[in-house]
Amino acid sequence: MAPRGHQPVRPGNVVPMSGTDPSRSVVVTFGPPEEMRLAIEDVLRPLAQVVFAKDLAAHDRRRALESADAILAWSPGREMQPEEMQALVRASFMQVLSAGADQIRFADLPESMVLASNVGAWAEPMAEHVVGMILVLAKRLHLTTAELARGEFNQLIRTAPIEGSVVGIIGFGGIGKATGRQMAALGAKVHAINSTGQTDEPVEFVGTLDELDAVLAASDFVVIALPLTKSARGLIGRRELALMKPTAILVNVARGAIVEEAALYEHLRTHPEFRAGIDAWWEEPRGKARFATHFPFFELPNLIGSPHNSALVPGIELQAARRAAENVARYLRREPLTGVVRREDYEG
């Protein structure tokens, strides 16, 4: 969607940079560190003013939002009040830094607003995390470490091979594709599920959610990497877990709510050869609040976890910010966008 052409009302304390188009503005609603701030400006300042909302007093912030052509946000619901979102009378594009859009209240946004998530920005480190979890679980390193600590030295324990295995990747976007490439490099065959049933990646099988049952049944490793849309909530429950191999490994780096918590706990408890690696949890605390689950997962020997940090490696936030800014630049140049979110997939 092309930016509209009328002149914005510029906050009084925002001065356009040399070479910047003063008729257009992009408002950044989060407070980036200096290096990230400079990267965003480097991408966008030839095309528009870059206004950092955190720098502005309340009155100027409101005026900046009203006159913005585009919004660059990290988590819009935390950075803007609902009335501020409704003040976006000029902007028709919002880019978020996150890969998912399930945290956004679309009802608070103007109906004409196009929103894009940061598809692929966090993919490589998340794929490495997936592979790490699979390797730990397949090679039983968590169990053998505990046995060694108890003085046990069991050289006869069998581990699962990666070479020749099947990895089913449910959600074959940026994260799923990166995971597929890394697992294929280790000798695994990739069975992928996406929304179209088509891909340019060299996979053994690709299908839609209509083929989910077959992929679950065929896979030695199942990776959950799809967004939490209405159709994905509770996608993996008791029935789907029962379709999987008794020795399968499930890894979830997407959203906890895609897998039914009670069903997974009971399946792990009653199927000791089944294993799971969880990075995305059903309830995740903010700040220093205490983390807890509804079921005693950590009493089980066939589960490992991480605190939803699969994407976090040095420099990744800067890379993600630049990638998001580049998509805003595409919008300003009237070029095709990446990561456009379908509102109907999340609403209702």
DRENRONU-293822 format. One line per 10 residues: number of its first residue (from 1); their letters; for each residue x, y negated, z negated of N, C-alpha, C. Coordinates in steps of 0.001 Angstrom, whole numbers, plus 500000, padded with zeros to 6 digits. Atoms other than C-alpha are relative to their C-alpha. Layout:
// DRENRONU-293822
NUM	A	X Y Z X Y Z X Y Z; ...
END
This chain:
// DRENRONU-293822
1	MAPRGHQPVR	500846 501184 500000 500000 500000 500000 500883 498765 500000; 499157 501178 499865 501425 496633 500986 499725 499015 498891; 500222 501039 500989 501935 493851 498436 499149 498884 500560; 500853 501094 499569 499445 491010 498567 500827 498739 500166; 499143 501077 499548 500607 487710 499962 499891 498670 499300; 500096 501330 500595 499476 484876 497642 501118 499759 499001; 498881 500382 500850 501941 482986 495487 499703 500328 498542; 500225 499723 501412 502384 484192 491888 500193 498755 499140; 499715 501022 500997 502271 481965 488836 501196 500479 499206; 498770 499554 500616 505818 482177 487515 500117 499460 498574
11	PGNVVPMSGT	499768 500514 501345 506470 482009 483760 501083 498929 500012; 499121 501154 499961 508248 478775 482941 501450 500307 499702; 498608 499732 500375 511360 480424 481510 500621 501095 500849; 499426 499006 499095 511966 482806 484413 500500 499278 501245; 499396 500699 498863 514348 481471 487051 500413 501024 501040; 499615 499024 498982 514693 483346 490361 501489 499972 500262; 498577 499911 499690 518180 484581 491172 500245 499544 501427; 499620 500405 498657 520033 483349 494217 499772 501157 500967; 500263 498967 499019 518885 485258 497299 498739 500797 499739; 501209 499289 500348 515709 486450 495599 498794 499338 500633
21	DPSRSVVVTF	501254 500530 499481 512272 486053 497200 499168 499499 498819; 500720 500521 501168 510528 483716 494690 498507 500218 500072; 501445 499818 499866 507081 484576 496030 499517 501333 499453; 500395 498685 500494 507126 488117 494642 500721 500293 498692; 499371 499676 501278 507838 489524 491198 499685 501425 499602; 500151 498695 500603 508323 492860 489513 500186 499827 498500; 499905 500105 501449 507627 493038 485779 500419 501348 499432; 499514 498816 500697 509604 495569 483733 499452 499932 498581; 500710 500110 501277 507537 496376 480644 500756 500588 498819; 499200 499468 501101 510159 498246 478600 501275 499161 499871
31	GPPEEMRLAI	498784 500760 500231 513360 496838 477131 501234 500822 500297; 498850 499164 499639 516260 498449 479019 501299 499465 499409; 498665 500468 500373 519849 498328 477774 500641 499267 501169; 499426 500904 499016 522139 495975 479657 500390 500704 501294; 499565 499305 498788 523581 498535 482076 498809 500387 500867; 501200 499634 499260 520115 499754 483043 499335 498753 500596; 500569 501269 499532 518870 496183 483337 500707 499524 501268; 499232 500435 498838 521671 495333 485762 499740 500889 501210; 500273 499082 498890 520967 498452 487841 498653 499696 500637; 501326 500343 499478 517284 497536 488176 500064 498707 500807
41	EDVLRPLAQV	499867 501274 499288 518171 493976 489156 500764 500176 501302; 499189 499782 498807 520769 495199 491646 499154 500546 501152; 500864 499413 498973 518112 497223 493492 498931 499017 500463; 501228 500740 499708 515226 494745 493311 500187 498517 500296; 499942 501457 499899 516560 491203 493233 500090 499471 501429; 500092 500544 498639 517005 490907 497026 498557 499893 500503; 501378 499915 499526 513262 491574 497315 499010 499214 499159; 500960 500641 500901 511627 489937 494297 500707 499536 498737; 499552 500298 501349 512121 488286 490943 499835 501259 499143; 500141 498925 500979 512711 490819 488179 499776 499338 498644
51	VFAKDLAAHD	500391 500620 501265 510933 489765 484997 499947 501087 498938; 499993 499040 501104 511644 491632 481761 499052 499491 498924; 501069 500465 500882 508515 491369 479644 500459 499839 498563; 499525 500072 501380 510412 491947 476410 500697 498672 499709; 499328 501276 500184 512205 488625 476987 499019 498850 499776; 500963 501089 499915 508969 486627 477084 499160 499861 498739; 501014 500248 501019 506716 485013 474526 498659 500526 500503; 501273 499358 499659 503147 486353 474457 499298 499307 501165; 500708 500719 498951 501700 483597 476660 500670 500210 501353; 499280 499806 498748 504417 483887 479304 499928 501446 500466
61	RRRALESADA	500126 498580 499646 504189 487674 479190 498674 500245 500729; 501315 499854 499363 500481 487511 480023 500015 499423 501408; 499939 500622 498674 501116 485124 482920 500850 500829 500956; 499139 499178 499148 503924 487353 484218 499260 501237 500492; 500761 498819 499611 501670 490406 484219 498921 499642 501017; 501060 500420 499074 498881 488506 485967 500548 499716 501395; 499451 500407 498699 501209 487340 488758 500954 501031 500608; 499059 498986 499508 503255 490537 489197 499494 500662 501277; 500320 499187 498825 503346 492316 492547 500090 501485 499681; 499803 498602 500370 504536 495558 490934 500451 500065 498545
71	ILAWSPGREM	499629 499769 501394 505119 497000 487473 500951 501188 499952; 499083 498896 500275 508061 499136 486386 499918 500284 498507; 500256 499660 501396 507223 500947 483138 500669 501323 499661; 499543 498690 500456 508553 503799 481056 498800 500796 499514; 501225 499391 500512 505402 504646 479107 498971 498888 499862; 500875 501184 499967 502684 502128 480022 499105 499867 498774; 500904 500065 501141 500368 503051 477137 500658 499503 498738; 499271 500483 501168 503060 502235 474593 500507 498570 500197; 499371 501293 499697 504342 499109 476340 498995 498894 500287; 501021 500994 499699 501073 497399 477276 498707 500366 499291
81	QPEEMQALVR	501331 499809 500551 497768 496940 475517 499001 500169 501147; 500993 499828 498921 494615 497935 477486 499618 498691 500676; 500376 501281 499400 493730 494258 477975 501113 499457 500890; 498906 500422 499136 497196 493655 479430 499972 500771 501312; 500121 499232 498764 496690 496468 481917 498893 499432 500885; 501079 500578 499224 493406 494895 482955 500389 498626 500565; 499520 501288 499493 495322 491632 483467 500811 500147 501285; 499195 499774 498796 497171 493228 486387 499139 499761 501237; 500945 500336 498934 494949 491420 488886 500665 499896 501366; 499271 500136 498725 497635 490989 491531 500732 501281 500369
91	ASFMQVLSAG	499207 498795 499736 499785 494085 491193 499100 501150 500441; 500721 498808 499573 498607 497146 493063 500906 501227 499998; 499083 498864 500079 501589 499396 492327 500685 500010 498648; 499270 499803 501245 503044 500790 489106 500888 501222 500147; 499026 498910 499999 506180 502930 488930 500373 500316 498564; 499572 499615 501341 506939 504910 485777 501316 500763 500088; 498717 499316 500021 510307 506310 484755 499854 501488 499747; 500179 498595 500347 508902 509608 483514 499599 500806 501226; 500358 499116 498890 508391 512618 485767 498529 500360 499983; 501411 499660 500132 504858 513212 484456 499141 498766 499818
101	ADQIRFADLP	500934 501115 500136 501754 511041 484353 498877 500320 499021; 501094 499580 500879 499641 512882 481764 499836 499070 498800; 500075 500904 501146 500418 510254 479096 499305 498691 500330; 500575 501264 499547 498743 507492 481121 498477 500054 499953; 501450 500146 500001 495150 506375 480481 499606 499243 501261; 500317 500626 498725 494021 505744 484035 498808 499057 499890; 501167 500867 500173 490787 504201 482775 500390 498585 499627; 499534 501337 500383 492853 501280 481442 500590 499233 501172; 499378 500647 498847 494358 500553 484857 498936 499537 500991; 500922 500388 498932 492630 498619 487636 499823 501146 501005
111	ESMVLASNVG	500296 498888 499094 490962 501025 490070 500856 499965 501258; 499202 500117 498774 493039 499684 492958 501473 500322 499784; 498585 499777 500307 496332 500444 491179 500481 501342 500527; 499312 498778 499585 498584 502985 492894 501123 500252 499000; 498985 499656 500993 500820 504804 490412 500892 501106 500541; 499038 498980 499571 503980 506797 491137 500835 500442 498807; 499093 499465 501011 505909 509070 488806 501394 500144 500603; 498591 500018 499586 509688 509431 488968 500441 501410 500395; 499798 498612 499579 509734 512724 490837 501466 500252 500344; 498641 499577 499695 513114 514429 490890 501087 499297 499223
121	AWAEPMAEHV	498959 500782 500668 514888 511867 488716 500699 500772 498899; 499460 499263 501145 515410 514267 485822 500263 501466 500349; 500089 498601 499583 515491 517477 487860 501260 500816 499718; 498794 499174 500091 519124 518599 487819 500319 500426 498568; 499727 499531 501359 519763 518568 484062 498913 500908 499450; 501071 499127 500473 516347 520111 483420 500146 501402 500582; 499758 498688 499399 517132 522900 485867 501142 500722 499297; 498892 499389 500749 520443 523507 484073 499518 500535 498659; 500547 499571 501289 518527 523723 480803 499195 501288 500160; 500766 498777 499710 516159 526289 482305 500935 501187 500163
131	VGMILVLAKR	499061 498906 499751 519057 528392 483544 500700 500400 498710; 499366 499699 501278 520750 528103 480161 499107 500839 499107; 500932 499233 500822 517665 529349 478363 499834 501420 500539; 500143 498673 499403 517243 532211 480822 501221 500862 499695; 498774 499229 500237 520865 533269 480430 500118 500433 498539; 499931 499643 501419 520751 533150 476627 499050 501142 499689; 501000 498980 500288 517566 535203 476534 500278 501306 500742; 499742 498793 499211 518488 537615 479332 501199 500768 499458; 498789 499366 500530 521908 538301 477815 499933 500214 498485; 500286 499768 501430 520406 538378 474280 501053 499374 499090
141	LHLTTAELAR	498927 500627 500773 523077 536005 473007 499514 499521 498633; 500528 500439 501288 520792 534668 470282 499924 501151 499005; 500117 498834 500879 520299 538197 468924 501373 500561 499620; 498687 499432 500308 523871 539432 469224 500817 499095 499083; 499327 500915 500921 525166 536299 467505 499533 500251 498565; 500533 499716 501336 522857 537005 464564 500494 501347 499480; 499505 498686 500418 523934 540660 464510 501465 499926 499564; 498592 500152 500370 527607 539723 464470 500143 499319 498640; 499953 500691 501284 526956 537354 461584 499663 500932 498845; 500344 499016 501033 525487 540324 459688 501022 501129 499928
151	GEFNQLIRTA	498989 498944 499996 528583 542442 460429 499705 501143 500934; 500371 498940 499058 526899 544483 463170 500729 499772 501322; 499228 500094 498758 528901 545250 466312 499451 501046 500968; 500733 499064 499154 526497 546880 468779 500384 499798 501461; 499559 500114 498611 528264 547351 472105 499061 500695 500985; 500892 499247 499135 525440 549491 473452 498740 499226 500391; 501191 500773 499690 522839 546718 473661 499964 499668 501494; 500162 500258 498564 521481 546298 477210 499488 498576 500211; 500458 501337 499645 521011 542890 478814 499403 500017 501400; 500700 500060 498714 518947 541810 481814 500881 499356 501065
161	PIEGSVVGII	499197 500602 498924 520665 541123 485165 499280 498825 500638; 500555 501092 499200 520144 537910 487115 500043 500373 501484; 499857 499536 498617 521434 539357 490403 498861 500960 500346; 501085 499133 499538 518484 540850 492273 498688 499807 499271; 501244 500235 500745 515884 539549 489816 499083 499076 500791; 500971 500920 499406 512758 537561 490710 499689 498915 498985; 500394 501114 500848 512219 534103 489258 498777 499347 500627; 501221 500658 499560 508683 532789 489582 499971 498585 499460; 499961 501400 500414 508634 528988 489502 498623 499396 500249; 501354 500524 499924 505201 527561 488748 500094 498482 499943
171	GFGGIGKATG	499774 501433 499857 505396 523991 489989 501301 499779 500735; 498780 500041 499194 507842 523620 492851 500226 498594 500542; 499623 501364 499651 508513 519895 492781 501487 499813 499790; 498573 500277 500171 511818 518247 491935 500671 500953 499043; 499412 499116 501002 512484 520304 488802 499983 501438 500489; 500116 498628 499518 511226 523531 490330 500982 500321 501108; 499060 499766 498895 513316 523154 493473 501435 500072 499494; 498639 499970 500552 516467 522347 491510 500246 501304 499256; 499879 498718 500700 515831 525396 489324 500150 501145 500987; 499919 498950 498995 515285 527565 492368 501375 500083 500635
181	RQMAALGAKV	498663 500000 499387 518578 526494 493924 501036 500579 499043; 499009 499515 500958 520507 527182 490735 499833 501493 499720; 500226 498571 500226 518886 530569 490144 500381 500814 501235; 499616 499294 498771 519377 531560 493790 501514 500139 500092; 498537 499928 499989 523074 530768 493420 500521 501121 499107; 499628 498887 500887 523154 533408 490658 499495 501343 500519; 500439 498742 499393 521553 535978 492947 498546 500330 499811; 501425 499737 500201 517884 535664 491985 499205 499690 501260; 500946 500284 498923 515017 535760 494470 498919 499082 499458; 500907 501038 500478 512698 532762 494214 498609 500204 500585
191	HAINSTGQTD	501413 500019 499633 508910 533028 494266 499419 498703 499452; 500398 501352 500390 507411 529542 494207 498495 499800 500128; 501395 500421 499944 503976 528105 493481 499973 498479 500050; 500203 501449 499943 503062 524583 494602 498594 499714 500513; 501368 500371 499627 499994 522671 495753 499669 500301 501456; 500243 499816 498566 500434 523329 499491 500262 501416 500498; 499609 498680 499513 501866 526841 499731 501058 499947 501075; 498951 500169 498998 504644 525464 501918 501203 499321 499376; 498782 500668 500465 508251 524413 501333 501103 500176 501023; 498816 499900 499159 511462 523746 503232 501144 500723 499286
201	EPVEFVGTLD	498965 499304 500752 513471 525456 500482 500080 501468 500431; 499839 498594 499591 514899 528931 501266 499545 500957 498898; 500559 499129 501032 512587 530976 499030 499512 501298 500630; 500529 498729 499505 511429 534576 499335 498487 499948 500171; 501458 500114 499917 507791 533626 498716 499584 498631 499501; 500603 501228 500495 505775 530430 498382 498492 500108 500185; 501449 499960 499940 502079 530167 497610 499406 498917 499122; 500712 500938 500858 499463 528118 495786 499585 500709 498718; 500483 499386 501232 497848 528732 492413 499059 501174 500251; 500799 498812 499659 495590 531210 494212 500834 501272 499931
211	ELDAVLAASD	499098 498847 500074 498649 533501 494233 500709 500108 498651; 499336 500013 501298 499548 532871 490595 500112 501396 499399; 499979 498670 500621 498612 536363 489409 501087 500879 500592; 499004 499164 499330 500816 538043 491989 501414 499565 499632; 498666 500494 500360 503796 535807 491172 500333 500374 498562; 499757 499626 501396 503429 536402 487437 500353 501474 499884; 499773 498553 500092 503294 540167 487949 501345 500413 500577; 498760 499618 499313 506367 540234 490220 501251 499469 499328; 498849 500765 500477 508627 537960 488179 500664 500607 498771; 499218 499684 501199 511394 538856 485762 500109 498771 499105
221	FVVIALPLTK	499937 501269 500714 511604 535176 484786 498915 499092 500554; 501046 500930 499586 508730 532694 484881 500336 498626 499425; 499655 501363 500396 509466 528964 484783 498781 499107 500217; 501111 500943 499910 506730 526416 484039 500579 498616 500238; 499415 501295 499637 507596 523157 485816 498991 499126 500739; 501003 500796 499304 504290 521668 486975 499431 498924 499079; 500551 501076 500834 502601 518454 485785 498734 500453 499274; 501172 499656 500799 499861 518593 483150 498772 499285 500558; 501254 500490 499432 496867 517924 485370 498833 500728 499343; 501188 499326 500549 493302 518936 484540 500044 501497 500282
231	SARGLIGRRE	500008 498586 499623 493727 522221 486401 501128 500785 499355; 498857 499296 500589 497054 523024 484699 499845 500226 498500; 500161 499866 501455 495843 522657 481106 499490 501408 499662; 500384 498643 500370 495693 526134 479557 500143 501018 501123; 499852 499118 498837 496820 527715 482823 500508 501386 499617; 499413 498729 500415 498846 530425 481081 499405 500372 498641; 500649 499535 501213 496704 532227 478533 500191 501493 499803; 499877 498582 500327 496159 535730 477198 499995 500879 501251; 500102 499177 498790 495130 537152 480586 501253 499902 500849; 498818 500201 499150 498073 535635 482469 501247 500621 499376
241	LALMKPTAIL	498856 499386 500675 500604 536753 479859 499963 501511 500144; 500135 498550 499863 499238 540285 480098 500389 500485 501391; 499605 499629 498643 499935 540248 483844 501513 500104 500158; 498555 500064 499861 503622 539636 483277 500659 501289 499518; 499250 498812 500401 506229 542354 482870 500233 499984 498486; 499752 499959 501451 506714 543539 479249 501362 499429 499609; 498647 500500 500272 510367 542469 479542 500236 498616 500595; 499845 501284 499329 509702 539143 481263 500458 498917 499030; 499571 501180 500757 511157 535831 480115 499235 498799 500536; 500764 501200 499649 508973 532708 480104 500743 498773 499478
251	VNVARGAIVE	499360 501256 500401 510558 529226 480049 499077 498853 500376; 500880 501143 499755 508466 526067 479698 500746 498699 499715; 499388 501322 500146 510098 522676 480340 499046 498907 500482; 500971 500951 499459 506903 520966 481532 499219 499331 498875; 500817 500489 501089 504167 520372 478944 499469 501196 499216; 500428 498900 500845 503174 522529 475993 498601 500473 500316; 501405 499658 499821 499461 522420 476784 499730 500854 501224; 500198 499120 498840 499967 524353 480039 499901 501451 499545; 500032 498647 500566 500490 527474 477912 499164 499969 498728; 500820 499925 501215 497936 528468 475269 500872 500453 498833
261	EAALYEHLRT	499081 499774 501113 499800 528310 471977 499715 501311 499274; 500355 498791 500755 497917 531049 470127 500270 501244 500825; 499799 498839 499133 498061 533391 473105 501486 500336 500126; 498566 499734 499869 501824 532973 473494 500559 500584 498710; 499494 499468 501261 502501 533529 469815 499615 501472 499841; 500454 498617 500183 500418 536701 469740 500695 500935 500981; 499319 499160 499011 502026 538000 472930 501452 500247 499587; 498627 499814 500473 505527 537414 471574 500053 500934 498796; 500019 499174 501213 504593 539033 468268 499765 501466 500313; 500378 498622 499701 503118 542160 469847 500806 500615 501137
271	HPEFRAGIDA	499172 499512 498904 505578 542464 472761 501449 499571 499744; 498662 500447 500426 509084 542301 471238 501018 499916 501124; 499075 500098 498874 510794 542791 474614 499712 498785 500882; 500347 501232 499291 508996 539752 476033 500693 498841 499268; 499268 501092 500618 510959 536545 475439 499553 498652 500578; 500413 501329 499552 510299 532809 475688 501002 498951 499554; 499210 501187 500313 512300 529591 475804 499104 498783 500160; 500945 501120 499998 510294 526493 474900 500747 498694 499767; 499461 501355 500159 511426 522920 475447 498869 498995 499801; 501158 500897 500099 507964 521295 475719 498975 500624 499054
281	WWEEPRGKAR	500810 499445 501075 505823 521765 472600 498600 499412 500006; 501408 500388 500011 502137 521446 471856 499780 498697 499243; 500035 501267 500715 502590 518677 469316 501446 499576 499728; 498628 500481 500139 505754 516584 469407 500001 498704 499205; 499988 501205 500844 506478 514061 466640 500791 498884 500645; 499233 501165 499557 507742 510584 467309 500985 499604 498914; 499021 500480 500957 510820 509158 465686 500529 501118 499122; 499445 499038 500941 511915 510993 462555 498929 500812 499288; 501070 499200 500596 508547 512585 461779 500342 501490 500089; 499681 498576 500074 508671 516271 460892 499318 500772 501127
291	FATHFPFFEL	500528 499131 498945 508200 518830 463658 499401 501256 499376; 500623 498770 500486 505833 521752 463063 499166 500608 501111; 500878 499283 499075 503949 524388 465037 498837 500595 499213; 501163 499411 500654 500564 525938 464303 500205 501475 499668; 499714 498586 500215 502071 529423 464345 501484 500153 499682; 498595 499846 500430 505332 530757 462836 500898 500550 501105; 499191 499565 498870 507185 530980 466140 501434 500322 499603; 498574 499862 500287 510590 530676 464538 500303 501150 499043; 499784 498739 500694 510082 533820 462515 500176 501156 500985; 499901 498975 498962 510106 535718 465814 501413 500050 500565
301	PNLIGSPHNS	498648 499887 499453 513398 537073 467183 500067 499825 501512; 500025 500051 498536 512295 536761 470812 499604 498621 500527; 500273 501363 499572 511953 532981 471020 501194 499110 499683; 499053 501081 500267 514420 530126 471380 499328 498690 500387; 500637 501275 499725 513573 526436 471477 500989 498862 500045; 499250 501253 500000 514833 522931 472068 498999 498868 499852; 500918 501092 500345 513343 519546 471083 499661 499081 501176; 500400 500741 498797 512121 518481 474548 501108 499036 500441; 498841 500815 499598 515601 517221 475419 500674 500559 501244; 499380 499313 498870 516170 519276 478562 500557 499053 501051
311	ALVPGIELQA	499543 500937 498968 516651 516171 480720 501178 499157 499565; 499096 501020 500537 519054 514317 478460 501460 500410 500072; 498552 499889 499860 522628 514310 479671 500538 498583 500182; 499464 501359 499870 524989 511303 479752 499724 499385 501371; 500224 500745 498772 523975 508717 482335 498676 500256 500682; 501215 499623 499279 520624 510271 483239 498955 498885 499967; 500981 501081 500072 518504 507323 482019 500304 498917 501026; 499598 500995 499007 520494 504944 484197 499660 500485 501403; 500315 499424 498694 520121 507260 487174 498497 499968 500254; 501453 499994 499849 516372 507569 486559 499459 498595 500232
321	ARRAAENVAR	500446 501382 499820 515951 503793 486282 500292 499510 501414; 499658 500411 498629 517765 503203 489556 499079 500676 501007; 500873 499277 499073 515695 505868 491276 498590 499409 499995; 501317 500614 500101 512469 504331 489968 499982 498635 500690; 499918 501314 499365 513575 500868 491082 500038 500119 501521; 499946 499799 498546 514324 502218 494558 498617 500274 500571; 501366 499772 499514 510723 503384 494842 499198 498703 499986; 500623 501322 500004 509525 499915 493824 500469 499207 501216; 499475 500697 498819 511790 498540 496551 499314 500505 501267; 500724 499465 498834 510128 500873 499045 498612 499371 500092
331	YLRREPLTGV	501323 500647 500003 506758 499456 497997 500095 498571 500531; 499862 501389 499571 507970 495887 498497 500353 499893 501477; 499645 500008 498576 509368 496776 501906 498931 500668 500860; 501117 499342 499300 506102 498534 502831 500428 501302 500648; 499542 498698 499533 507850 501863 503259 499251 501115 499265; 500675 498886 500690 506450 505321 502350 500560 500198 498593; 499636 499837 501409 506476 505950 498608 500185 501464 499660; 499864 498645 500532 507536 509028 496675 499251 500080 498671; 500564 499744 501319 505766 510564 493691 498645 499396 499721; 501309 500614 500234 502338 508973 494211 499079 500997 499294
341	VRREDYEG	500848 499157 500844 499942 510355 491591 498550 499876 500459; 501430 499992 499685 496392 511384 492440 499215 499808 498698; 500738 500321 501225 494220 509731 489802 498978 501073 499643; 501050 499003 500251 491512 512366 490190 500539 501283 499384; 499414 498815 500626 493941 515074 489057 500070 499876 498486; 499834 500242 501439 494054 513500 485594 498731 499491 499345; 501188 500600 500573 490724 511730 485090 498874 501012 499850; 501216 499210 500142 487504 513278 483824 500197 501303 499283
END
